[in-house]
């Protein structure tokens, strides 16, 4: 869909560190838009516009970088996806939806304070 709509995007696939990376070899450099990466997650967040995941806390971590997250709605992870989709900045999508279309139509400011707040040392000291 990215190619058909002439979107100027590259897909960077970041496997879980414990995942078998050979599962993704066929996707590597698919049509010049897919790259399999082992780069640091924080670096990838710094260069990303959006992220898609099925089951990962990276969806929440990406909000720190003001990255819109998309949780892929698959039956095996339905409870997790439904929970994540309640967080401002994370949207549930199904396999037929293009997150780039959704991102371009959304244009909402992410409120990361809903998930992350400023560090308050007083709270830590009070609980020691």
Backbone as a ProteinNet text record, in pm:
[ID]
protein_1_A
[PRIMARY]
XXXXXXXXXXXXXXXXXXXXXXXXXXXXXXXXXXXXXXXXXXXXXXXXXXXXXXXXXXXXXXXXXXXXXXXXXXXXXXXXXXXXXXXXXXXXXXXXXXXXXXXXXXXXXXXXXXXXXXXXXXXXXXXX
[TERTIARY]
83.2	0	87.8	200.8	291.9	341.2	374.9	424.8	312.6	194	81.3	38.3	48.4	4.9	119.4	237.1	355.8	389.8	368.3	409.3	561.3	618.5	763.1	803.3	789.3	819.2	909	983.5	1061.1	1010.4	995.8	951.7	1076.3	1092.1	1203.4	1145.2	1184.4	1134.7	1238.9	1197.5	1287.5	1239.3	1302.3	1260.9	1294.9	1220.2	1250.9	1388.9	1469.4	1603.8	1606.9	1501.6	1497.7	1431.9	1389.8	1317.8	1415	1372	1450.6	1447.5	1558.8	1564.2	1556.7	1584.1	1576.6	1432.8	1335.2	1194.1	1165.5	1248.7	1223.3	1312.9	1397.6	1492	1424.2	1309.7	1239.1	1189.3	1167.4	1119.7	1232.7	1353	1465.4	1480.1	1475.3	1487.3	1377.8	1259	1145.2	1110.5	1120	1086.3	1157.5	1269.7	1346.1	1286.6	1180.6	1119.1	1129.8	1171.3	1179.4	1325.2	1355.4	1489.9	1475	1548.7	1551.5	1662.3	1629	1725	1749.9	1873.8	1911.8	1959.5	1931.1	1974	1900.2	1956.6	1899.8	1758.3	1666.2	1526.1	1508.5	1582	1569.9	1610.9	1715.5	1755.5	1644.9	1589.2	1481.9	1361.5	1329.4	1221	1253.7	1378.2	1416.5	1403.9	1400.9	1389.9	1256.9	1163.9	1037.3	921.2	823.6	700.6	585.7	589.7	486.4	544.6	473.9	515.9	394.3	417.6	313.4	364.8	280.1	318.9	197.6	223.4	115.6	112.2	228.9	234	366.8	375.1	501.7	480	558.2	554.9	621	685.9	746.4	641.1	516	408.8	401	410.2	404	535.1	648	777.4	785.5	729.3	731.5	659.8	565.2	493.3	586.9	693	792.5	853.1	856.8	912.8	802.9	681.7	564.3	538.7	555.1	530.4	394.1	310	179.1	199.2	132.9	144.5	18.8	37.5	-73.9	-60.7	-162.8	-165.4	-244.9	-178.2	-241.6	-339.8	-463.4	-570.2	-568.2	-505.2	-502.7	-565.8	-636.7	-713.1	-629.5	-510.9	-429.1	-388.6	-386.7	-345.5	-456.8	-579.8	-692.6	-702.2	-689.3	-699.8	-592.9	-470	-359.6	-382.2	-420.4	-442.6	-555.8	-663.9	-775.7	-733	-649.6	-599.3	-509.8	-419.1	-329.2	-406.8	-512.4	-589.4	-664.3	-671.1	-735.2	-641.3	-514.5	-414.8	-412.6	-419.4	-411	-278.8	-285.5	-165.7	-145.4	-228.8	-221.1	-357.4	-357.8	-480.4	-481	-594.1	-608.2	-638.8	-567.8	-595.6	-602.5	-676.5	-677.1	-581	-562.8	-462.3	-488.6	-611.2	-643.3	-624.3	-601.3	-588.8	-444.3	-427.3	-295.1	-275	-178.6	-159	-116.2	-53.4	-12.9	-136.9	-238.5	-364.4	-425.9	-426.2	-484.4	-405.7	-272.5	-188	-212.6	-220.4	-239.5	-376	-474.2	-608	-629.8	-540.2	-562	-519.7	-394.5	-340.8	-376	-363.9	-390.1	-258.8	-251.9	-132.7	-132	-19.2	-9.1	12.8	-63	-49.5	24.7	157.3	236.9	223.6	177.3	159.8	53.7	-31.7	-131.5	-62.3	54.4	127.6	252.8	326.2	451.7	436.7	494.2	491.9	635.4	654.3	786.2	830.5	959.4	1013.7	1003.6	949.2	936.9	1016.3	1134.4	1217	1149.9	1057.1	987.2	905.4	846.3	766.8	859.3	975.2	1070.9	1119	1158.2	1209.9	1103.7	981	871.9	849.1	880.1	852.9	974	1083.3	1201.3	1191.6
-119.8	0	126.4	121.9	236.6	266.5	162.6	179.7	228	166.9	203.5	348.4	399	536.9	636.1	590.6	676.2	751.8	687.5	748.8	746.3	852.6	862.1	814.1	684.9	625.1	504.1	474.2	350.5	273.9	143.6	58.7	-0.5	27.3	-30.1	-132.9	-255.6	-364.4	-393.2	-380.6	-403.2	-527.4	-643.9	-766	-757.3	-830	-841.9	-906.9	-867.6	-924.1	-1077.5	-1137.9	-1283.5	-1352.7	-1274.8	-1329.3	-1383.5	-1484.8	-1542.6	-1447.9	-1381.3	-1279.3	-1337.3	-1466.2	-1527.6	-1531.2	-1517	-1513.4	-1394.8	-1291.6	-1168.6	-1150.5	-1247.9	-1233.6	-1206.5	-1268.2	-1245.8	-1102.3	-1035.3	-896.4	-795.6	-838.1	-746.1	-679	-547.4	-462.3	-488.3	-530.1	-552.4	-423.8	-427.3	-314.4	-185.9	-200.3	-83.5	-5.7	-60.1	16.3	-50.6	-178.3	-247.8	-267.9	-232.6	-253.3	-325.2	-432.6	-502.8	-437.7	-395.7	-318.6	-379.8	-372.6	-408.1	-284.1	-166.9	-42.2	-19.3	64.7	102.4	156.4	110	150.2	301.1	363.5	507.9	582.8	535	597.7	582.4	463.5	441.8	531.6	550.7	642.9	784.8	823.5	960.7	989.8	887	907.4	860	819.9	761.2	859.2	835.5	915	842.3	710	628.4	491.8	415.8	277.8	186.9	62.7	-39.1	-157.5	-212	-327.6	-415.1	-539.8	-630.3	-642	-662	-688.7	-638.8	-511.1	-457	-330.8	-318.6	-194.9	-80.8	-112.4	-7.1	92.1	49.5	142.6	257.7	225.8	328.5	408.3	339.5	408.2	510.2	478.4	569.3	700.5	699.6	822.9	929.4	886.4	983.8	1065.5	1005.6	1072.1	1133.2	1134.6	1189.1	1117.4	985.7	901.8	836.7	857	792.5	641.5	566.9	421.7	355.6	245.9	168	24.5	-24.4	-161.3	-246.1	-344	-430.6	-524.3	-519	-596.6	-740.6	-828	-970.6	-1047.2	-1153.5	-1226.6	-1273.6	-1322.2	-1379.4	-1275.5	-1147.5	-1040	-939.5	-977.6	-883.8	-805.9	-872.9	-802.8	-695.3	-729.8	-634.3	-515.7	-545.3	-439.7	-346.6	-403.9	-321.7	-231.5	-282.8	-202.1	-89.3	-121.4	-19.9	89.4	51.3	147.1	247.9	225	321.7	437	421.7	524.8	627.9	756.2	862.2	850.1	842.4	831.2	692.4	597.1	461.1	426.3	384.9	355.6	209.8	144.7	7	7.6	-77.2	-90	-238.6	-269.5	-408.6	-425.3	-547.8	-578.3	-513	-469.2	-408.3	-257.3	-198.1	-52.4	-8.5	106.9	164.8	271.9	252.3	350.7	487.6	492.4	622.8	704.4	639	708	760.5	677.5	718.4	833.7	824.2	929.1	1062	1057.9	1180.6	1243.4	1163.2	1218.7	1258.1	1217.9	1238.5	1376.2	1411.4	1541.9	1585.6	1495.3	1536.1	1542.4	1632.4	1646.5	1535.5	1468.7	1361.8	1421.2	1373.8	1418.7	1310.7	1320.8	1217.1	1219.9	1330.1	1338.1	1240.4	1193.6	1094.1	963.5	937.6	815	842.6	947.5	981.1	1115.3	1126.4	1253.2	1290.8	1413.9	1460.6	1383.3	1358.3	1291.5	1383.7	1333	1409	1336.3	1386.8	1316.9	1307.9	1398.5	1395.7	1267.4	1222.2	1098.6	981.2	979.5	871.8	875.4	993.1	1005.7	971.9	1007.6	980.5	829.5	753.6	610	525.6	589.1	510.9	466.5
0	0	0	69.9	72.1	-68.5	-142.5	-279.1	-370.4	-362.1	-448.3	-430	-308.7	-280.4	-289.8	-329.2	-343.2	-215.2	-99.6	25.8	33.4	83.7	96.7	236.4	260.7	389.4	370.5	474.8	481	603.4	590.6	700.9	765.9	894.9	969.4	1065	1046	1129.3	1237.6	1361.6	1475.6	1548.6	1522.1	1593.2	1741.5	1821	1963.4	1975.8	2075.8	2089	2098.1	2153	2165.7	2046.5	1950.2	1834.9	1730.1	1657.7	1549.6	1430.1	1404.3	1299.1	1158.5	1143.6	1010.3	959	1048.6	1006.3	914.7	923.3	849.1	726.7	698.7	587.9	454.3	430.5	303.1	289.1	400.1	396.8	379.9	412.4	410.1	274	277.4	158.2	54.5	100	11.6	-63.1	-193.5	-280.3	-238.4	-168.2	-126.9	-11.6	51.2	160.5	296.6	301.7	430.7	469.5	593.9	648.7	782.1	801	928.9	1011.1	1133.1	1211.9	1348.5	1390.5	1527.3	1601.6	1546.1	1608.7	1740.3	1822	1950.3	1932.6	2017.6	2007.3	2021.2	2111.4	2130.5	2004.2	1938.5	1812.2	1707.6	1698	1600.2	1629.1	1756.7	1791.3	1744.2	1756	1721.1	1571.8	1488.4	1343.4	1286.8	1374	1327.7	1333.8	1247.4	1245.6	1314.2	1309.2	1371.9	1400	1482.7	1505.9	1510.4	1471.5	1469.8	1550.6	1634.6	1713.6	1738	1769.8	1808.5	1960.1	2018.2	2161.6	2214.9	2250.5	2297.9	2380.4	2486.3	2564.8	2488.6	2377.1	2294.7	2246.7	2234.9	2196.9	2296.1	2424	2527.5	2529.6	2517.7	2517.2	2403.1	2289.5	2175.2	2201.3	2294.8	2327.1	2384.2	2451.6	2502.3	2389	2271.5	2153.4	2066.1	2122.5	2053.3	1920.6	1924.8	1807.5	1822.3	1725.1	1723	1712.7	1800	1800.6	1746.9	1677.9	1623.9	1671.5	1739.1	1789.9	1691.4	1634.1	1535.7	1605.3	1563.4	1625.7	1573	1649.6	1616.1	1732	1699.7	1801.5	1919.9	1894.2	2001.6	2106.5	2068.9	2161.3	2185.2	2161.2	2165.3	2296.7	2411	2540.1	2553.8	2516.3	2525	2430.9	2308.1	2208	2253.7	2305.2	2353.1	2468.3	2557.7	2669.4	2618.4	2528.4	2473.3	2400.1	2330.1	2250.4	2337.1	2466.7	2557.6	2592.6	2559.3	2590.3	2477.7	2513.9	2414.6	2339.7	2207.7	2126.5	2068.5	2111.9	2057.9	1999.9	1874.3	1801.9	1758.1	1774.5	1728.4	1578.7	1503.3	1360.5	1324.9	1219.9	1175.4	1057.8	1015	913.8	778.6	753.8	624.2	622.9	740.1	748.8	730.7	668.7	649.4	756.4	847	954.2	902.9	786.8	732	695.8	638.1	610.4	739.3	843.1	971.3	1033	1026.4	1083.4	1012.7	880.2	803.3	826.8	868.1	890.5	1036.3	1125.7	1268.2	1316.7	1295.1	1333.5	1475	1571.5	1709.2	1786.5	1879.8	1962.6	2066.9	2079.3	2178.3	2316.5	2413.2	2550.7	2628.2	2632.4	2697.5	2849.4	2905.2	3050.4	3099.8	3009.3	3046.8	3090.1	3033.2	3062.8	3145	3108.9	3176.4	3245.1	3361.9	3432.6	3468.5	3507.3	3548.3	3672.5	3682.2	3800.2	3920.8	4028	4153	4262	4296.7	4396.8	4533.3	4563.3	4692.1	4706.6	4600	4606.1	4638	4574.6	4600.2	4744.9	4792.1	4928.7	5032.9	5005	5097.9	5113.2	5009.1	5011.5	5048.6	5087.7	5129.5	5272.1
[MASK]
++++++++++++++++++++++++++++++++++++++++++++++++++++++++++++++++++++++++++++++++++++++++++++++++++++++++++++++++++++++++++++++++

